[in-house]
Each structure stands twice: as structure tokens, then as C-alpha cells.
Amino acid sequence: MAVPRSADTVATVLAAMRLGAAFLPLDLVHPADRLAYMIEDSRAALVVGTEPVAGKIPDVPGVPVLLLDDPGTAAALRDLPDAPLGSGPAVLDTAAYVIYTSGSTGRPKGVVVPHEGIASLVATAVDRMGLERDSRVLQFASVGFDVFVFELAMALCHGGRLVLITDEARVAGPALTDFLADQRITHMILPPSLVSALPPGCALPEGSTVLVGTETVPPDLFERFGTTAHLICAYGLTEATVNSTLWSAREHPGRPSGRVPIGRPDPNTRCYVLDEHLRPVPPGVAGELYVSGRGLARGYLGKPGLTSERFVADPYGPPGSRMYRTGDRARWRADGNVDFLGRVDTQVKVRGFRIELGEIEAALTSHPSVAQAAVVPDRDGDIVRLVGYAVPEAGRGSPTRRSCAPTWPASCRSTWSRRSSSRSTARCPSRPTASSTGRRCPRRTGPP
């Protein structure tokens, strides 16, 4: 699905569901080779797009492209018989959609998500977010982000209205808050960094419910906006149908002291904090977070080895059930909420996008001028940036943004800095772990 944000985007999703097919959203800001890889790797049967973006859709042999606004499409529709379609809605365990996430090998991996978890998403919105049949839900997320699925499910599976945001309003400023007020938005999912960046005088709609998550949530967000809006901190996984836990500010009045928790499990979701032997740890003790329940993905498309590594048997659930190893460090609080403590590996989140550092390093080393590369996260409070260190090939010039950026994920192409140094190195520091690289690489100085 390569349809820009519009009513046709929603219609394309509904058409795929009606046919019993799965949809793969293509965010056309990604590089062409990445989009082509996703189409090929997913073995897509058809790409649906529109004429204004046709030039951005890669040509993949054997995969036809259907343009909704092409005059030939309208003519073909008129010639179709009125007979019912031959296929019907899919059963719960068949694929609903495929989302590609960053992969440590340098290539993204496709997560196959079945229909079964969609009902739990709606139950979460009704039970814990106060969703009503007359609610007005904002569609804000990029189509390639799985939060898009949550927004559609909230509105269309419970009788509400889905309001598509305009490109002009999709910024942290009066254009956004005026749009929310004019459209009487009652429920929305927004990045906490965007809400934090709202200038003084910008207010969220009175009585609205705002889900903030996908990245670290600063405590002052609740102090600033919690009196007018119902703020909820969310934690979710692509491998578990978008969302897994919620923490409601209304249940804990006042500014959170210290780290904002990620909350309690959603309906039909189980969370475990386990040690290295898969034994539960007591409250207050850190361990690795595992998620189980009806929303679990089927696995990684075409990658049975990686699927078996990350989706393991659930020793605490019904026979045959599985749990997902998140790679996140966490601990239970005494009140039943969960604290997020960081990663156990090199994965990071930047503006809500899940990124494997290995994918960025692979993109850098694919440049003919780069012999070695290392990428580390640079944290400034709640802001995370990625800093790349490259060792040039002997006799070649240094790489430039123009030559490297086309291979990067879209979430990593908005900022580029290049500095000269009187020091040089013959090789990058080894990286058995991300933290060791962070100690041995020079720290970034100056503006990004």
C-alpha cells in the first residue's frame, strides 16, 4: 500500500481486509532500494498507489502496480460484474498486516501480525482510554508506523470517526492545536517529544485523551498538560499488535517522581519480568521484559531462525502458548506497574522509530570510501541522536551526506554533522557491546 494519507488510504486497508489479504504499508519517504527490498521480501502480489506518487514506487519485476486514480482503473471497475467477491474475511490467525522494522544484519525484517490482536486493541481503547461510539480519533501516525493500525482500529471498529490530519498541522505549534480544537478531537496518539515541543499558549483539547509513547516520556509533560487532558503513557511492540501496557496519569495525580512507568498490561496481554533462566524476579529487581497473549505476532517473515529465537515457549501460559523476548530491561513496581529501564542490546529508539545500530553501520560501510564504521547513541536528557564514526578507505575521500543518505532509514536522514579533527585513527574501536563503543569513541561536541 503506497497511498498518501487520504480517504483512499483507509479504503485500501479495508479492501485488503475484505479480500482476506494482508497489507504492507510503504512509507514513500524511505529510499527506493529499501522499498524495493520490502516488496520483494514480502512477496507482495500487488502494489496500490496513486498517480502523484507513482514515480516513487520502485519497479519490481513480477509485481503489478495499481494506481487508484488512473482512468484505466475506473474503466476496469465499470466493466466488473456485480457478482460478490469470491473470497471473504480472514480467520483470526491469518495475517492482517506486515510491518518492517530495523534489522541488525543491515536489512529490515518483516513482522507478520494476525487479526487476533485487533480486538484487544479496541478493548484497550474502550476499557482504559474511555473510547465511545461517538469519539473522534485523530489519524496522525505515518502509514508505515504500526500506530496507524491502532488509530484505524479505535475509530472504525467501534463506530467512531477517523479524522485525517493535514500535513500543515502535523507540527508542534498552533496549527496542530487549532486543528485538534476545530475538529473536536477526543482521542489521539502523539509522540511525547512533539507534545513537549508545543510552545506556550498551545493547549490540548479540554477532556481529550492523549496517548504518549514510542519514546521516553518526560515527567513535566503531565504537569503541563495533565490538568486539561487525560494523558496516558504507552509501551508497545510491533511484534505484539502495536500496544502492550498503559499508565494513566489520572490514576496517579501530580507530577510523576522520577521515571514515568510504562504501566500495566492491556486486556488479553501478559507481561513477565524474568532473569536469564526465565525465572520471575520480585518487584524492584531488574530483569528482561517478556510479553505474551492474544496480540502476539506470528513471527518474522521468511526468518524461522530469528522467529524461534525471539518468540519462545511461555512456561507460565496455557500449553502451546508463546511469549516474545522484547530485549527491554524492566522491573515491577509494588503497585503492579512496570518501569522501563533501557535495552539489553544495541537497539535504540529515535523519535519513536526502532533502530538497530548494525543497520546504520551496514549502510555506512556499504559506501566505497568507508573501511570501518561504528554508530553509538548520544543522549541529551530525553533526546537521542545517533553519532557515526567512520574510518576512510586508504586513498579515498571522506563520504558525504549526499552519497550516504539514500541508503539510510528515513528516521536517520534528518540530521547530519561532519567535523574535522586533528586526531585520526586507523580503525574503529571494537564493539562487543554498545556501551564499550560509547566509552572508546570521542563524544560529540557542539550542535547536532
Secondary structure, DSSP 8 states (H G I E B T S, - for coil): -B--SSHHHHHHHHHHHHHT--B----TTS-HHHHHHHHHHHT-S-EEE-GGGGGGS---TT--EEETT-HHHHHHHHHS-SS--S-----TTSEEEEEEE--TTSS-EEEEEEGGGHHHHHHHHHHHH---TT-EEEE-S-TTSTHHHHHHHHHHTTT-EEEE--GGGSSSSHHHHHHHHHTT--EEEE-HHHHHT--TT----TT-EEEEESS---THHHHHHTTTSEEEEEE--GGGTS--EEEEGGGS-S--SSS---BEE-TTEEEEEE-TTS-B--TT--EEEEEEETT---EETT-HHHHHHHEEE-TTSSTT-EEEEEEEEEEE-TTS-EEEEEESSSEEEETTEEEEHHHHHHHHHTSTTEEEEEEEEEEETTEEEEEEEEEE-TT-----HHHHGGGS-GGGSS-------S---SS----SSHHHHHHHS----S--
